[in-house]
Amino acid sequence: MTDFPTLISKAKPSKRTDKYLVLSALFHLNGNKTPTTASKVSELLHLHLGRKAPKNVSDSLRKCGASAQPVAKGPPLLWKLSQNGIQYLRDMSGLDLSEASSDAQFGTDIGIVCALEHPELAAVVTALGGPSKWKDASDARYAHIYRETELTTNAGKPLKLIATTSTSMGLTAAAIATTQLILQFRPRIVAMTGIAAGTHSSNKQFGDILIADPSVDYNSGKVALEGGIREFLPDPYIQSAFTRGSAVFCENIAGTIQFSRAFASTGLGPHQPNLTDCILDPWEQQTK
């Protein structure tokens, strides 16, 4: 399923009308199959666009004509994205928007990349059932070692996880590990767990989720003379990590902050919540 940021980025600025924005939000919310409310559309738009979001989403939906139609009187009124609306999005974005179920695209549910075998991966294994619950999923053709396990949600659904570590420190090793994990196991979500280089100050604790702003890639920048001193000046805004990261966090993984604290309870931090409740309940809400 094409996500909202992709739909927005693929349309020329002149085509990003209120109609395009609300229909893109409807598509992202799976509104072509499950009707949703104007308030849900508005929440998504404000999450990603802030002040640039349409002011009156209900009015914008009514003005979409045959592209979006009310299917239940409510309250609240439920809106459904029509075939006409999907075709409109295709025409404006140039994307081949698939309406088929995306389940077949994924081979596993969650992929976890750790920086180190100890303590990060060891803590993940301990937090999710212990070594006896995990099995080797490695392939001799690849350098990385993979471990897999399966949990059962409170609703009785299986949840499959794959975990691995980078072969060394740095962005390149992390990128290779992540790419190979995606290509081999096709996870729905990829997360990296780590100890943030030992960060433990200013009320930050192991288990907290940190979003850096600015985000600096030490491989990008230039060397300059400042006051007779030769120093490296990195490019601090290769990507807007805070804006995009905050949107993804709030929309998809807010519940996993509890999981991260459960992870910390394995010995890397003081938090002591129940792991099963932390990881499974938010996941079920996302996959209903």
C-alpha positions as CSV (number, residue, x, y, z in Angstrom):
1,M,0.0,0.0,0.0
2,T,1.4,3.4,-1.0
3,D,1.8,5.6,2.0
4,F,0.6,9.2,2.4
5,P,4.1,10.9,2.1
6,T,4.7,9.1,-1.1
7,L,1.4,10.2,-2.6
8,I,2.2,13.8,-1.6
9,S,5.7,13.8,-2.9
10,K,4.8,12.3,-6.3
11,A,2.3,15.1,-7.2
12,K,3.6,18.4,-8.4
13,P,3.0,21.3,-5.9
14,S,0.5,22.8,-8.2
15,K,-1.6,19.6,-8.1
16,R,-1.6,19.3,-4.3
17,T,-5.1,20.8,-4.0
18,D,-7.3,20.2,-1.0
19,K,-9.1,17.5,-3.0
20,Y,-5.9,15.7,-3.7
21,L,-4.8,15.9,-0.1
22,V,-8.0,14.6,1.4
23,L,-8.3,11.8,-1.2
24,S,-4.6,10.8,-0.5
25,A,-5.4,10.7,3.2
26,L,-8.5,8.5,2.5
27,F,-6.4,6.1,0.4
28,H,-3.7,5.9,3.1
29,L,-6.4,5.1,5.7
30,N,-7.7,2.3,3.4
31,G,-10.9,4.3,2.8
32,N,-11.6,2.5,-0.4
33,K,-12.4,-0.6,1.7
34,T,-13.2,0.6,5.1
35,P,-15.1,3.9,5.3
36,T,-13.7,6.4,7.7
37,T,-14.6,9.7,9.4
38,A,-13.6,13.2,8.4
39,S,-11.9,13.6,11.8
40,K,-9.6,10.7,11.1
41,V,-8.7,12.2,7.7
42,S,-8.1,15.6,9.4
43,E,-5.8,14.0,12.1
44,L,-3.6,12.4,9.4
45,L,-3.4,15.6,7.4
46,H,-2.5,17.7,10.4
47,L,0.1,15.1,11.5
48,H,1.9,15.3,8.2
49,L,1.2,18.8,6.9
50,G,0.6,20.9,10.1
51,R,-0.6,24.3,9.2
52,K,-0.6,23.4,5.5
53,A,-3.5,20.9,6.0
54,P,-6.9,21.8,4.6
55,K,-8.8,24.0,7.1
56,N,-12.2,22.3,6.7
57,V,-11.8,18.6,5.8
58,S,-15.6,17.9,5.9
59,D,-16.2,20.6,3.4
60,S,-13.3,19.4,1.2
61,L,-14.8,15.9,1.2
62,R,-18.2,17.2,0.1
63,K,-16.6,19.0,-2.7
64,C,-14.9,15.9,-4.0
65,G,-18.1,14.8,-5.8
66,A,-18.0,11.3,-7.1
67,S,-14.4,10.8,-5.8
68,A,-15.5,10.4,-2.2
69,Q,-19.0,9.5,-1.1
70,P,-20.7,9.3,2.3
71,V,-21.9,5.7,3.0
72,A,-23.4,6.1,6.5
73,K,-25.3,9.0,8.0
74,G,-23.7,8.7,11.4
75,P,-23.0,10.5,13.5
76,P,-20.2,10.5,12.7
77,L,-20.5,10.6,8.9
78,L,-18.5,7.8,7.2
79,W,-16.7,8.5,3.9
80,K,-15.5,6.0,1.3
81,L,-13.0,6.5,-1.5
82,S,-14.6,5.5,-4.8
83,Q,-13.0,4.0,-7.9
84,N,-13.3,7.5,-9.4
85,G,-11.2,8.9,-6.6
86,I,-8.5,6.2,-6.9
87,Q,-8.2,6.9,-10.6
88,Y,-7.9,10.6,-9.9
89,L,-5.0,9.9,-7.6
90,R,-3.4,7.8,-10.2
91,D,-3.7,10.5,-12.8
92,M,-2.3,13.2,-10.5
93,S,0.6,11.2,-9.0
94,G,1.5,8.9,-11.9
95,L,1.5,6.0,-9.4
96,D,0.0,2.6,-10.1
97,L,-2.0,2.4,-6.9
98,S,-2.8,-1.2,-6.0
99,E,-6.2,-2.0,-4.3
100,A,-5.2,-5.5,-3.6
101,S,-4.5,-6.7,-0.1
102,S,-0.9,-6.0,0.9
103,D,-0.6,-9.1,3.1
104,A,1.1,-11.1,0.4
105,Q,3.9,-8.5,0.1
106,F,5.2,-9.4,3.6
107,G,7.1,-12.5,4.7
108,T,7.3,-11.5,8.4
109,D,5.8,-8.9,10.7
110,I,8.7,-7.1,12.4
111,G,12.4,-6.9,11.5
112,I,14.8,-5.8,14.2
113,V,18.4,-4.6,13.5
114,C,20.7,-4.3,16.4
115,A,24.1,-2.6,16.5
116,L,25.8,-5.3,18.7
117,E,25.3,-8.9,19.6
118,H,25.7,-7.8,23.3
119,P,23.9,-6.2,24.9
120,E,21.3,-5.2,22.3
121,L,20.4,-8.4,20.5
122,A,20.8,-10.4,23.7
123,A,18.4,-8.1,25.4
124,V,15.8,-8.5,22.6
125,V,16.1,-12.3,22.7
126,T,15.6,-12.2,26.5
127,A,12.7,-9.8,26.3
128,L,10.9,-11.9,23.8
129,G,10.8,-15.3,25.4
130,G,14.5,-16.2,25.9
131,P,16.9,-18.2,23.8
132,S,14.7,-21.3,23.8
133,K,12.0,-19.4,21.9
134,W,14.3,-18.3,19.1
135,K,15.7,-20.3,16.2
136,D,18.4,-19.7,13.6
137,A,17.1,-18.4,10.3
138,S,20.5,-17.7,8.6
139,D,21.4,-18.4,5.0
140,A,25.0,-19.4,4.2
141,R,24.9,-17.2,1.2
142,Y,24.8,-14.1,3.4
143,A,27.2,-12.8,6.0
144,H,24.6,-11.9,8.6
145,I,23.2,-14.2,11.3
146,Y,19.4,-14.1,11.6
147,R,17.2,-15.3,14.5
148,E,13.5,-15.7,14.3
149,T,10.6,-16.2,16.8
150,E,6.9,-16.1,16.8
151,L,4.6,-14.6,19.4
152,T,0.9,-15.0,19.8
153,T,-1.1,-11.8,20.3
154,N,-3.9,-11.5,22.8
155,A,-6.4,-12.0,20.0
156,G,-4.7,-15.3,19.2
157,K,-2.9,-14.1,16.0
158,P,0.7,-15.1,15.2
159,L,3.3,-12.3,15.1
160,K,6.6,-13.2,13.4
161,L,9.8,-11.4,14.2
162,I,13.3,-11.6,12.6
163,A,16.4,-10.1,14.3
164,T,20.0,-9.5,13.2
165,T,23.0,-7.4,13.9
166,S,25.3,-5.3,11.8
167,T,28.7,-6.8,11.0
168,S,30.4,-3.6,12.2
169,M,29.7,0.0,13.4
170,G,28.7,2.7,11.0
171,L,26.0,3.7,8.5
172,T,27.2,1.5,5.7
173,A,27.1,-1.7,7.8
174,A,23.7,-0.8,9.2
175,A,22.4,-0.1,5.7
176,I,23.6,-3.4,4.3
177,A,22.1,-5.3,7.2
178,T,18.8,-3.6,6.8
179,T,18.7,-4.0,3.1
180,Q,19.5,-7.7,3.2
181,L,16.9,-8.2,6.0
182,I,14.2,-6.5,3.9
183,L,15.1,-8.4,0.7
184,Q,15.2,-11.8,2.4
185,F,12.3,-11.6,4.9
186,R,10.1,-8.7,3.6
187,P,9.0,-7.3,7.1
188,R,6.1,-5.0,7.6
189,I,8.1,-2.8,10.0
190,V,11.9,-2.5,10.5
191,A,13.2,-1.1,13.8
192,M,16.7,-0.6,15.1
193,T,17.3,-1.0,18.8
194,G,20.4,0.3,20.5
195,I,21.8,2.0,23.5
196,A,22.3,5.4,21.8
197,A,26.1,5.3,22.3
198,G,25.6,5.1,26.1
199,T,23.5,8.2,26.3
200,H,22.4,8.6,29.9
201,S,22.0,12.3,30.8
202,S,19.4,15.1,30.9
203,N,16.7,12.7,32.1
204,K,17.3,10.3,29.2
205,Q,17.1,6.6,30.1
206,F,17.7,3.4,28.3
207,G,14.4,2.5,26.8
208,D,13.5,6.0,25.8
209,I,12.9,6.8,22.1
210,L,15.1,9.7,20.9
211,I,14.7,11.7,17.6
212,A,17.7,13.8,16.7
213,D,17.3,17.2,15.2
214,P,19.5,18.0,13.4
215,S,20.5,14.6,12.1
216,V,24.2,14.7,10.9
217,D,25.8,12.2,8.5
218,Y,29.5,12.4,9.3
219,N,30.2,11.2,5.7
220,S,28.7,14.4,4.2
221,G,30.1,17.9,4.6
222,K,33.2,19.9,4.0
223,V,36.5,21.0,5.6
224,A,36.8,24.7,6.1
225,L,39.2,27.2,7.8
226,E,37.4,29.1,10.6
227,G,39.6,31.6,12.5
228,G,42.7,29.8,11.4
229,I,41.4,26.5,12.6
230,R,40.7,23.6,10.1
231,E,37.4,21.9,11.0
232,F,34.9,19.6,9.5
233,L,31.4,21.2,8.8
234,P,28.8,18.4,8.3
235,D,25.6,18.9,6.3
236,P,23.1,18.9,9.2
237,Y,19.9,18.7,7.2
238,I,20.3,15.9,4.7
239,Q,16.8,14.8,5.7
240,S,14.3,16.4,8.1
241,A,14.5,13.7,10.7
242,F,12.4,15.4,13.3
243,T,9.3,16.2,11.1
244,R,9.1,12.8,9.3
245,G,10.3,10.8,12.3
246,S,7.7,12.4,14.5
247,A,4.9,11.8,12.0
248,V,5.8,8.1,11.6
249,F,6.2,7.7,15.4
250,C,2.8,9.3,16.2
251,E,1.0,7.5,13.4
252,N,2.4,4.0,13.6
253,I,4.5,3.2,16.6
254,A,3.5,5.3,19.5
255,G,2.6,2.2,21.4
256,T,6.1,0.7,21.0
257,I,7.5,3.2,23.5
258,Q,6.1,0.8,26.1
259,F,7.8,-2.1,24.3
260,S,11.1,-0.2,24.4
261,R,10.8,0.3,28.1
262,A,10.0,-3.4,28.5
263,F,13.1,-4.1,26.5
264,A,14.9,-1.8,29.0
265,S,13.7,-3.9,31.9
266,T,15.9,-6.8,30.7
267,G,18.8,-5.1,32.4
268,L,19.4,-1.9,30.5
269,G,17.0,0.3,32.4
270,P,14.7,0.7,35.4
271,H,11.3,0.3,33.7
272,Q,9.2,-2.8,34.6
273,P,6.0,-3.0,32.4
274,N,4.5,-6.3,31.2
275,L,6.0,-7.1,27.8
276,T,3.1,-9.0,26.3
277,D,0.6,-6.1,26.9
278,C,3.1,-3.6,25.7
279,I,4.0,-5.1,22.3
280,L,0.9,-7.0,21.4
281,D,-2.0,-4.6,22.1
282,P,-0.7,-1.7,20.0
283,W,0.2,-4.2,17.2
284,E,-3.4,-5.6,17.2
285,Q,-4.8,-2.1,16.8
286,Q,-2.7,-1.5,13.7
287,T,-3.6,-4.9,12.1
288,K,-7.4,-5.1,12.7
